[in-house]
Amino acid sequence: MENRKSNYDLTRDRVEGEFLKYDQYKMIEKFHLDHDADYIFLRFLSCDYRVNRRTGRVERLDAEGPVHGSFNEVLTIFDVLCESKPDCRLSGAFVRVNDLDGITKTAYLGGNLFDGSAKAFTHRTEALRAACEKLGGLPGNVGDVSYQIPMFDFFPVMVQFWDADDEFDAVLKIMWDRRTLDFMRYETTYYAAGRLLERIQELMNEAG
C-alpha cells in the first residue's frame, strides 16, 4: 500500500512550489548567500542546506546524502528568504516572543510550549551545554544554561534553562531579537523554535 503524505508534508511541498514566484537574486543579495545555477546554499542551525532554484525543494546536506527538509525546516527557511522585510536588521536586544516589536497583544503563543523539552533537559545540563556549543552557541550568564545560538548566520536566538530542584520544575525559555518580525512572521517563530529544540535533542541523544 502506498504511503500517503501527511498534511505537514503536503503543506511543505506546496510552499516549496510557491518559492519559484519570488526574486531569488534579491534574497541572495540580502543575505549574502552562496549559489550556483542550480542551487542556493545556506546554513540553518549549523546544518548545510540547498534550495533547488528550479523546483524549490529544500534539502539538508547530511553525511549520508541530501535529505528532504521537514515542515519546520522548510517553512522557517522560506519565510525568512521570501517574506522578510527589505531592510530587516537586528536590535541586539533579546525578549520573549510575546514582547517582540510589532506584536498586537491579541493572540499569543502558549506559555507552556516548551514544557516537554524542559522535562527532557532536566538534570542533563552538561549534555545541553555540549549540544548548544555544537550549534555554535556563545555562553551567557542567565539560568543554569544560557547560550546565544546562530539560527542562521545572520540571525541568533537565545536559549535559557533553569534545571529542576526539590521545589520547582525545570524552566526553558527561547528569547528572540526584538526585531525578529523583520525576519519572519510571528507564527513562524513556533516552527523555528520547534526545529531548534529538535536539533538540540538530536545532539544530546548522539552524545548518549
Phi, psi and omega in degrees: 000132182291135178288131179269142178287146176286166176298328177296315180292323178296320178294316177303313181296321179295317180296321178299322177295324180293335182304328185292347180279349187262156180283105184292328182292328178293316181290324177298315181290317184297319184253009176054053186269139172292149183196161169221196184292338186255329189223155164252134184247144175202166175248138179222116181053048175064020172243147177271137180230158170224144178247122179291121186285350180255337182240339184085358181296132179258128179233135172272131186267081179281168180299329181279349181131178181295139178235130179300129181298151178280173176307309182297320180295308186294314183293324177293310182300313184287328178296319178291313183293320190261329190245357179295154182292149181302326183251033184300137178206158182273153175267332185088355179252133181257134182221170174292156185301328182277001176249013179295148172302132178099350178287134186268002178063034179253294182239118184256154165293146185298154183278350183248024184298330188256013182299321180297317178291322178301319178294320180295332181272350186302129180061026177230040186297324180293319178294323178294316177301315182297320179295316180297323179291325177294334177275008179082018184290148174254127186293145174245191185232029179247131178074192178279330175222131180211126180217140168267119188244132176285103176293311166241167178302333185251008187211107180264158169230167181241130174252128179231134185221132173246121184287158179287153172221194184294338184252330189231145173286162176295149179233131178237131177233142168245122183253144187239148172302140185303333182260026181305325183289354167289333186259325183208161178286158180307313182298330183289337176300331178293316179294318181296316179295322179299316179291322177302313181291326174300314181296317179299314181293325175301314181292323177295320180291325177297326181284342179089000000 
